[in-house]
Amino acid sequence: MRLRHADGSLLHLAYCSNVHPADDLDGVSAQLERYTARVRERLDVPSLGIGLWVAAPALADVGAADRLAEQLDRLSLEVVTLNGFPYKAFHADVVKTDVYWPHWAEKPRQDYTLALARLLAKLLPDDVHEGSISTLPLGWREGWTAENQAASLRALADLASELEALERETGKKIRIAMEPEPGCTIETVAQAAESLRALAPEWIGVCLDSCHLAVQFETGTGAVAALEEAGLAVVKTQVSSALRVDDPASEEGRELLARFDEPKFLHQTREIVDARVQGTDDLPEALEGALPAKDQWRVHFHVPVNTSEHTTQDELLDTLGALAGANAPVTRHYEVETYTWSVMRDAPTDDEGLVAGLASELEWTRDRLVALGAEVL
């Protein structure tokens, strides 16, 4: 979905396909037909953006880019951004910390990301010059060494050189967006600024995930200001919202939290304790007493962005305002990323319900961007 910012810039709004399980190209193609095309039809828009997640095994398919490009054109879909965070098996029965491997000190991560960049260069619409790829923030913090840190930064510097060569070859500029996430080596905007400032800012920037910001009790306004000061670009944003429980010690709060305690994904939990952010790596630990539960909890569980009750929607609105509400947009790529529909207690159980839910999230986000001065094209 395309919008025009008040300054004339083109804004791209999409939803992320990592909500759909697909570990090979046939799976990706099937999900585009089964869901994404129907979301476009429901929204009644001439073209719909889709932030593709393509697992590493699918990239070995010779001719993948050509077939995908043909299908996207036939279904009136367009791709300007990829989600390169999960490497594979994002919809296994248990994902948890497996999603952080391989990390950036391991060569398969660099190879995967470069392959994604080459794919995206072929999929970008003819009238779009720049694409973006979000990726994990170096790696999970436990066991992370100084050697890992140095190897990761070397890998990213090498990748920047490859991306520069790719632009010379194709005329398409693909940028990498490091995505701070609770529990990772880079979990805050300040850590992103510290780790990435020495790299090539023209090619390596940040993906602001508004759920992750809220869980860490960071604000979009503060994040944008800090990144501008550090000279780092916001390459893309993931429009997302976290679970918020104001009284986690109450019976009502415990019942609400129990509804989101599920075994598939990691649900980092945070609380302000003595004016500092403290947390656990997963919700069960918090429920078992690892946090005092004297103040609001924020839980890394992506909930529908158009839901206001018990969510960080206010923080999401602040992030959207900081990114799209100024005289010029801070980023032009907006990707709704609610990948947890399959594990929500009250989620729809049929295709039509999921299509309706995804369309509602995109409508809500579009309307917020319009309220900030953008025009739908």
Secondary structure, 3 states (H helix, E strand, C coil): CEEECCCCCEEEEEEEHHHCCCCCHHHHHHHHHHHHHHHHHHHCCCCEEEEECCCHHHHHCCCHHHHHHHHHHHCCEECCEEECCCCCCCCCCCCHHHHHCCCCCCHHHHHHHHHHHHHHHHHCCCCCCEEEEEECCCCECCCCCHHHHHHHHHHHHHHHHHHHHHHHHHCCEEEEEECCCCCECCCCHHHHHHHHCCCCCCCEEEEEEHHHHHHCCCCHHHHHHHHHHHCCCEEEEEECEEEEECCCCCHHHHHHHHHCCCCCCCCCEEEEECCEEEEECCHHHHHHHHCCCCCCEEEEEEECCCCCCCECHHHHHHHHHHHHCCCCCCCCEEEECCCCHHHCCCCCCCHHHHHHHHHHHHHHHHHHHHHCCCEEC
